[in-house]
Amino acid sequence: MTEMTDEILIKNARMVNDGQILDGDLLIRNGRIEQIGQDIPALSGTRVLQADGRMLLPGMIDDQVHFREPGLTDKADIRSESRAAVAGGITSFMEMPNTSPQTVSLEALEQKYTLAADRSLANFSFYLGATNDNLAAIRALGRNQTCGIKVFMGASTGNMLVDREETLEAIFKDASGLVATHCEDTPTILKNEAEYREKFGEDVPMKFHPVIRSTEACYLSSSLAVELARRHETRLHVLHLTSAREMELFEPGPLDGKRITAEACIHHLFFDERDYQFKDTFIKCNPAIKTQADRDAIRKGLVEDRIDVIGTDHAPHTLAEKMNTYFKAPAGLPLVQWALPMALELYHDRLISLEQLVEKTSHGPARLFNIVDRGYLREGYWADLVLLDLSSPYRVERELVLYKCGWSPLEGSRLRSRVVATFVNGQVAYYEGRVNDRVRGQRLMFDRPI
């Protein structure tokens, strides 16, 4: 099924869409969903894929990844990580600005789009990064030129920490589109780091990572972001929430109409502090994976619709980097290849329905970012699809890893769902263990109100 074709008919699928599960067929023509129905006939030249009752979902839209290109391509690049993404059922991604050079100018932003058009197997968009001194670029940004403005309201690399009060006020006041924030309070973190360095030197035990990158540090910053957004009526999206306390900042209920929305990352829904004993620096990330109670509160927030979308914050580092001591090992996990099967573990454990899970991985991101013609199984929409076998358990092993970094924090974990096929703009990007390297994604388009 890796050949290019203008017309594909998926027969006998269980389609999860718009809060329903329906049995039937789906016809793809010229990259879009032509027809959804029963007993759709296959015309001459139509390629037929028998779903045999397996689940057909809209592809996952990942609102937060680090694919490291340009400049950090020893860790990852757009081609390698988009290959892993489509193997995991992710059909669109939004990539972060802390590359080298950083994406903090309109020129750098457009250069990334040029790179991705030639290299990405999935659809793509890129954030413009905020700094303490690029307000002119933020003010010049076209309303539909990017998925959003990324503000690091916490520790970051280079000059991307935005910590001047007057700059934050101006960004929240003047931003023409969505502002997405990483929220941790740097002074709190630095105080905790000094305390634990005095106790342990450079080799702090990993179990103290969520104490150093504490709930207090997260709440101080995320509550400030929410306060600024309310004051300036900013369209705010708070990324990778990690604590029970932060859940009180976000309203439960449907996404539509919200001005302040929230994301949970799959690793914060999957792991908790007990996993540091075995995973050590391989699950070191910022903000930190915290307690089981925090993990369970985030899961509850997901079901209550306080959390609007699930993302990955996919952030690969080399194996050699990760095997350093606490302060030297960088934070970040590679996740896109198994993020959707990880999310489906919540369904298998009866914590969330398939319909609500699709809202968090596909429908919600599409509406939250006002993405044109994606995120649903609807006639006329782009055929970004994932076919899943929900009864195909396996263990994640290193030889399966497609990331350029060559490892996964999931190694040894048992997952119960397998991606059978991924379609990007109607093209078969992945099928039964094989990636189709001829596929190219498209730049995501946005339809945002003025």
Stockholm file with secondary structure:
# STOCKHOLM 1.0

chainA/1-450         MTEMTDEILIKNARMVNDGQILDGDLLIRNGRIEQIGQDIPALSGTRVLQADGRMLLPGMIDDQVHFREPGLTDKADIRSESRAAVAGGITSFMEMPNTSPQTVSLEALEQKYTLAADRSLANFSFYLGATNDNLAAIRALGRNQTCGIKVFMGASTGNMLVDREETLEAIFKDASGLVATHCEDTPTILKNEAEYREKFGEDVPMKFHPVIRSTEACYLSSSLAVELARRHETRLHVLHLTSAREMELFEPGPLDGKRITAEACIHHLFFDERDYQFKDTFIKCNPAIKTQADRDAIRKGLVEDRIDVIGTDHAPHTLAEKMNTYFKAPAGLPLVQWALPMALELYHDRLISLEQLVEKTSHGPARLFNIVDRGYLREGYWADLVLLDLSSPYRVERELVLYKCGWSPLEGSRLRSRVVATFVNGQVAYYEGRVNDRVRGQRLMFDRPI
#=GR chainA/1-450 SS CCSCCSEEEEEEEEEEETTEEEEEEEEEETTEEEEEESSCCCCTTCEEEECTTCEEEECEEEEEECCCTTTCTTTCCHHHHHHHHHHTTEEEEEECSCSSSCSCSHHHHHHHHHHHHHHCSSEEEECEECCTTCHHHHHHCCTTSSSCEEEEESCCSTTCBCCCHHHHHHHHHHCSSCEEEEECCHHHHHHHHHHHHHHHTTCCCGGGHHHHSCHHHHHHHHHHHHHHHHHHTCCEEECCCCCTGGGGGSCCSCSTTCSEEEEEEHHHHHCCGGGHHHHGGGGCCSSCCCCHHHHHHHHHHHHTTSSCEEECCBCCCCHHHHTSCTTTSCCCCCCTTTHHHHHHHHHHTTSSCHHHHHIIIIIHHHHHTTBTTCSSCCTTSBCCEEEEESSCCEECCGGGCCSTTCCCTTTTCEESCEEEEEEETTEEEEETTEECTTCCCCBCCBCCCC
#=GC SS_cons         CCSCCSEEEEEEEEEEETTEEEEEEEEEETTEEEEEESSCCCCTTCEEEECTTCEEEECEEEEEECCCTTTCTTTCCHHHHHHHHHHTTEEEEEECSCSSSCSCSHHHHHHHHHHHHHHCSSEEEECEECCTTCHHHHHHCCTTSSSCEEEEESCCSTTCBCCCHHHHHHHHHHCSSCEEEEECCHHHHHHHHHHHHHHHTTCCCGGGHHHHSCHHHHHHHHHHHHHHHHHHTCCEEECCCCCTGGGGGSCCSCSTTCSEEEEEEHHHHHCCGGGHHHHGGGGCCSSCCCCHHHHHHHHHHHHTTSSCEEECCBCCCCHHHHTSCTTTSCCCCCCTTTHHHHHHHHHHTTSSCHHHHHIIIIIHHHHHTTBTTCSSCCTTSBCCEEEEESSCCEECCGGGCCSTTCCCTTTTCEESCEEEEEEETTEEEEETTEECTTCCCCBCCBCCCC
//
